[in-house]
């Protein structure tokens, strides 16, 4: 068994466990890519055809009111 990221338009839309990539793709009807601890993935991450990329989340900045 292995972990697979389900890819749609370059974005991980789901993660599943399957016996093989072929089975994962057959069940989901999508491209599936195996991920590991060394090349992690989770829902919302990007896939560029080689590796997974975490999205950049910007922290909101505190703005002081102007008078």
Backbone bond lengths (Angstrom), bond angles and torsions (degrees), N, CA, C in turn:
res aa  C-N    CA-C-N  psi(-1)  N-CA   C-N-CA  omega(-1)  CA-C   N-CA-C  phi
1 X - - - 1.455 - - 1.530 108.66 -
2 X 1.316 114.27 145.21 1.463 119.86 179.54 1.525 109.16 -141.74
3 X 1.316 115.78 162.55 1.465 122.76 178.00 1.520 108.98 -92.88
4 X 1.330 115.77 134.32 1.458 120.88 -179.99 1.521 110.42 -129.34
5 X 1.344 114.81 139.55 1.456 121.52 172.73 1.519 107.05 -94.58
6 X 1.319 116.41 131.96 1.464 122.27 177.48 1.530 106.45 -91.09
7 X 1.328 116.38 123.76 1.465 121.91 -172.47 1.525 110.96 -108.67
8 X 1.338 115.79 134.01 1.468 122.11 171.95 1.524 107.23 -138.03
9 X 1.317 116.61 121.15 1.467 122.39 179.76 1.525 112.26 53.81
10 X 1.339 117.11 37.66 1.458 121.37 176.56 1.512 115.59 80.09
11 X 1.328 116.61 8.91 1.466 120.92 -178.60 1.519 109.23 -123.96
12 X 1.329 115.81 138.33 1.461 121.04 176.81 1.528 107.99 -72.96
13 X 1.340 116.16 117.78 1.462 120.94 -178.34 1.527 112.64 -102.52
14 X 1.340 116.36 -16.42 1.460 120.58 179.99 1.516 107.80 -164.18
15 X 1.314 116.70 162.17 1.459 122.09 172.61 1.523 107.53 -128.93
16 X 1.346 116.26 138.26 1.454 120.60 -177.12 1.530 110.28 -138.91
17 X 1.310 115.81 166.90 1.455 122.75 172.74 1.519 106.83 -113.57
18 X 1.339 116.66 132.01 1.459 120.51 -179.17 1.526 109.65 -147.93
19 X 1.323 115.24 163.22 1.463 121.84 178.54 1.524 112.06 -67.82
20 X 1.344 116.70 -33.32 1.468 120.72 -178.10 1.523 109.57 -156.52
21 X 1.337 115.51 164.94 1.463 120.55 176.83 1.524 110.11 -62.61
22 X 1.311 116.42 -39.31 1.460 120.99 179.77 1.532 111.04 -59.09
23 X 1.310 117.35 -45.89 1.468 121.18 178.93 1.522 110.25 -65.71
24 X 1.337 117.31 -43.13 1.474 120.98 179.56 1.524 110.54 -57.93
25 X 1.326 116.94 -44.00 1.464 120.62 -179.68 1.519 112.07 -71.36
26 X 1.304 117.54 -34.22 1.462 121.35 177.66 1.533 110.29 -65.35
27 X 1.312 116.37 -43.84 1.469 121.24 -177.75 1.529 111.47 -70.39
28 X 1.337 117.43 -41.08 1.465 120.19 -175.10 1.523 113.81 -90.23
29 X 1.334 117.17 -23.46 1.457 120.08 -175.35 1.516 112.35 72.32
30 X 1.320 116.89 17.51 1.472 122.71 -178.33 1.525 109.92 -130.51
31 X 1.325 115.43 168.33 1.457 120.83 172.21 1.526 107.49 -70.15
32 X 1.325 116.05 133.84 1.456 121.31 178.34 1.516 108.75 -125.40
33 X 1.324 115.88 139.36 1.457 121.66 -178.41 1.524 108.03 -128.56
34 X 1.337 114.88 131.22 1.462 118.87 179.33 1.525 109.85 -68.20
35 X 1.323 116.46 139.11 1.461 120.51 173.72 1.524 108.93 -124.00
36 X 1.319 114.43 155.04 1.459 121.96 -176.51 1.524 109.55 -135.09
37 X 1.323 116.25 178.70 1.466 119.94 175.52 1.528 110.93 -63.98
38 X 1.332 116.98 -31.08 1.461 121.33 179.28 1.528 112.31 -78.82
39 X 1.320 117.84 -25.25 1.466 124.17 178.66 1.531 107.62 -132.94
40 X 1.362 116.31 71.19 1.464 120.26 -172.65 1.527 113.29 -73.10
41 X 1.317 114.26 161.59 1.465 121.36 176.79 1.517 108.64 -152.53
42 X 1.298 116.03 155.47 1.454 122.15 172.97 1.525 108.13 -155.55
43 X 1.298 116.56 167.82 1.469 121.74 -177.27 1.531 109.57 -56.89
44 X 1.338 114.91 132.77 1.463 121.00 179.12 1.521 113.71 97.53
45 X 1.330 117.42 -12.74 1.456 120.38 177.76 1.523 109.54 -76.95
46 X 1.324 116.16 161.30 1.461 122.80 178.39 1.519 109.85 -97.33
47 X 1.339 115.75 152.90 1.458 121.37 174.12 1.516 107.60 -128.24
48 X 1.338 117.10 121.77 1.464 121.18 -175.30 1.524 113.25 -99.54
49 X 1.323 116.86 13.35 1.449 120.60 -178.58 1.519 112.98 95.71
50 X 1.329 116.56 -12.09 1.458 121.76 179.56 1.529 111.32 -127.06
51 X 1.327 115.49 -47.75 1.461 119.24 -177.55 1.527 110.59 -143.74
52 X 1.315 114.37 168.07 1.458 121.85 179.19 1.525 109.06 -92.30
53 X 1.321 116.06 144.49 1.461 121.37 -177.31 1.523 108.29 -129.88
54 X 1.324 115.67 124.18 1.463 120.49 177.92 1.526 109.50 -69.82
55 X 1.329 117.41 141.75 1.462 119.10 177.76 1.526 110.28 -70.12
56 X 1.307 115.96 149.74 1.460 121.41 177.10 1.518 107.82 -84.78
57 X 1.309 115.11 123.49 1.465 120.17 179.10 1.515 107.74 -111.11
58 X 1.308 115.06 115.09 1.457 119.66 -179.06 1.515 109.52 -85.20
59 X 1.322 114.62 132.34 1.455 120.53 175.83 1.522 108.46 -76.97
60 X 1.324 116.34 136.80 1.478 117.45 177.42 1.524 109.67 -66.17
61 X 1.322 115.27 141.72 1.458 119.59 178.46 1.514 108.54 -95.86
62 X 1.305 114.07 144.36 1.475 119.06 179.10 1.522 108.09 -81.05
63 X 1.303 115.18 126.99 1.464 119.38 179.61 1.524 108.47 -108.83
64 X 1.314 115.06 137.69 1.461 119.29 177.40 1.521 108.83 -89.81
65 X 1.304 116.29 139.44 1.468 118.35 -179.72 1.529 111.00 -66.12
66 X 1.317 115.63 143.31 1.471 120.23 176.87 1.506 108.71 -95.81
67 X 1.305 113.53 146.60 1.477 118.29 -178.66 1.486 110.97 -104.74
